[in-house]
Amino acid sequence: MRAFLRSPKGARMSGKHRESLIKTPRQLVAVLVLFFVGTIIVIVLLAQLATSGRIYDEDARSPDAIARRIKPVAEVNLGAAGPAASGSTVQGATKADGRTVYESTCIACHGAGVANAPKFGDKKAWATHLVHGTEHVYENALKGKGAMPPKGGNLTLSEAEVKAAVDYMLGAVR
């Protein structure tokens, strides 16, 4: 059994004698240094390849263009705010404000029926809300209900503006 475990001195299983190309420690160090230097050169060349050749639009890099790209989606405009002049114009202003509020805030959900919001002009959808009365619809609009936040998410709206928007939407189903 011992004869099978040991091979005769100098004999190899394949019969071929193999020698390493690296014979001294100095050659080993040289190969390792060349490997790391070569790797670094390849990384630098790939980085140059990845970042070169790009043509940038100089107008896109201007401060004005950058400011246009990162500006907020909405702005608060207080220019039209102010007291109404007379009683006869208050009704006209309220109806106009209701439509304006609807178009700026409410249409996002009530235009498409998002999260079960009754669609604008859909009598069947609004009927379930009108069963409880207009005051209940006002309360839901002001305080929020379900997925709808208070004042439709626009907390800068006054109570009168929210009620005007509700009146505008209810006017389309009556």
PADODREN-581180 format. One record per residue (C-alpha): residue in one letter; chain; y, z, x. Coordinates in steps of 0.2 Angstrom, whole numbers, always signed. Example, Ala and Ser with C-alpha at 12.3 -4.5 7.8 and 13.67 -1.06 7.14 Angstrom:
code_unit_Y_Z_X
A_A_-22_+39_+62
S_A_-5_+36_+68
This chain:
code_unit_Y_Z_X
M_A_+0_+0_+0
R_A_+11_+4_+14
A_A_+10_-14_+21
F_A_+18_-21_+5
L_A_+33_-9_+6
R_A_+38_-13_+23
S_A_+42_-30_+30
P_A_+38_-35_+48
K_A_+52_-32_+60
G_A_+64_-47_+59
A_A_+56_-55_+44
R_A_+67_-60_+29
M_A_+61_-63_+11
S_A_+69_-80_+10
G_A_+64_-84_+28
K_A_+83_-88_+32
H_A_+93_-78_+43
R_A_+111_-75_+36
E_A_+126_-70_+46
S_A_+143_-64_+40
L_A_+158_-74_+45
I_A_+167_-58_+48
K_A_+160_-50_+64
T_A_+173_-38_+70
P_A_+185_-25_+61
R_A_+200_-35_+67
Q_A_+194_-50_+58
L_A_+191_-40_+42
V_A_+209_-33_+43
A_A_+216_-51_+45
V_A_+206_-58_+30
L_A_+212_-43_+19
V_A_+230_-46_+25
L_A_+229_-65_+22
F_A_+221_-61_+4
F_A_+235_-50_-1
V_A_+249_-61_+6
G_A_+241_-76_-3
T_A_+240_-67_-19
I_A_+259_-62_-18
I_A_+264_-80_-14
V_A_+254_-86_-29
I_A_+262_-73_-41
V_A_+280_-78_-34
L_A_+276_-96_-37
L_A_+270_-94_-54
A_A_+285_-83_-58
Q_A_+296_-97_-52
L_A_+287_-110_-62
A_A_+288_-99_-78
T_A_+307_-96_-76
S_A_+313_-113_-69
G_A_+317_-129_-78
R_A_+325_-121_-93
I_A_+340_-128_-100
Y_A_+352_-116_-108
D_A_+365_-121_-121
E_A_+381_-114_-114
D_A_+388_-113_-131
A_A_+374_-102_-137
R_A_+378_-90_-123
S_A_+396_-88_-127
P_A_+402_-71_-134
D_A_+407_-79_-151
A_A_+390_-87_-153
I_A_+382_-70_-149
A_A_+393_-61_-161
R_A_+389_-73_-175
R_A_+370_-71_-172
I_A_+370_-52_-172
K_A_+383_-49_-186
P_A_+377_-39_-201
V_A_+371_-48_-216
A_A_+382_-39_-228
E_A_+400_-33_-227
V_A_+410_-21_-237
N_A_+425_-29_-245
L_A_+438_-17_-252
G_A_+451_-30_-254
A_A_+448_-33_-273
A_A_+448_-14_-277
G_A_+462_-6_-287
P_A_+467_+0_-304
A_A_+467_-12_-318
A_A_+485_-16_-325
S_A_+483_-16_-344
G_A_+470_-12_-357
S_A_+467_-30_-362
T_A_+463_-36_-344
V_A_+450_-21_-342
Q_A_+438_-29_-354
G_A_+439_-46_-344
A_A_+438_-37_-327
T_A_+423_-27_-333
K_A_+414_-43_-338
A_A_+418_-52_-322
D_A_+414_-37_-312
G_A_+397_-35_-321
R_A_+393_-53_-316
T_A_+399_-50_-298
V_A_+389_-34_-296
Y_A_+374_-43_-304
E_A_+375_-58_-292
S_A_+379_-47_-276
T_A_+366_-33_-279
C_A_+355_-34_-295
I_A_+349_-52_-293
A_A_+338_-48_-278
C_A_+326_-39_-289
H_A_+330_-44_-307
G_A_+332_-62_-302
A_A_+313_-64_-297
G_A_+306_-49_-306
V_A_+302_-39_-290
A_A_+292_-23_-292
N_A_+291_-25_-311
A_A_+310_-26_-313
P_A_+314_-35_-329
K_A_+320_-53_-326
F_A_+337_-58_-331
G_A_+336_-66_-348
D_A_+318_-61_-351
K_A_+319_-53_-369
K_A_+301_-47_-369
A_A_+303_-38_-352
W_A_+319_-30_-357
A_A_+313_-25_-375
T_A_+302_-11_-367
H_A_+318_-4_-359
L_A_+329_-6_-374
V_A_+317_+4_-386
H_A_+325_+20_-378
G_A_+343_+14_-380
T_A_+357_+7_-369
E_A_+361_+25_-363
H_A_+344_+26_-356
V_A_+345_+10_-347
Y_A_+362_+15_-340
E_A_+354_+32_-334
N_A_+339_+22_-325
A_A_+352_+11_-317
L_A_+363_+25_-311
K_A_+349_+37_-305
G_A_+335_+24_-301
K_A_+318_+23_-308
G_A_+301_+18_-300
A_A_+305_+6_-286
M_A_+323_+4_-290
P_A_+335_+15_-280
P_A_+350_+23_-288
K_A_+364_+10_-292
G_A_+352_-4_-286
G_A_+353_+2_-268
N_A_+372_-1_-267
L_A_+378_+17_-267
T_A_+396_+11_-265
L_A_+396_+5_-284
S_A_+406_+15_-296
E_A_+398_+21_-312
A_A_+408_+8_-322
E_A_+403_-6_-311
V_A_+384_-2_-313
K_A_+387_+0_-332
A_A_+396_-17_-332
A_A_+381_-25_-323
V_A_+369_-18_-335
D_A_+380_-24_-350
Y_A_+380_-41_-341
M_A_+361_-42_-340
L_A_+358_-35_-357
G_A_+370_-48_-364
A_A_+359_-61_-359
V_A_+344_-54_-369
R_A_+353_-50_-385
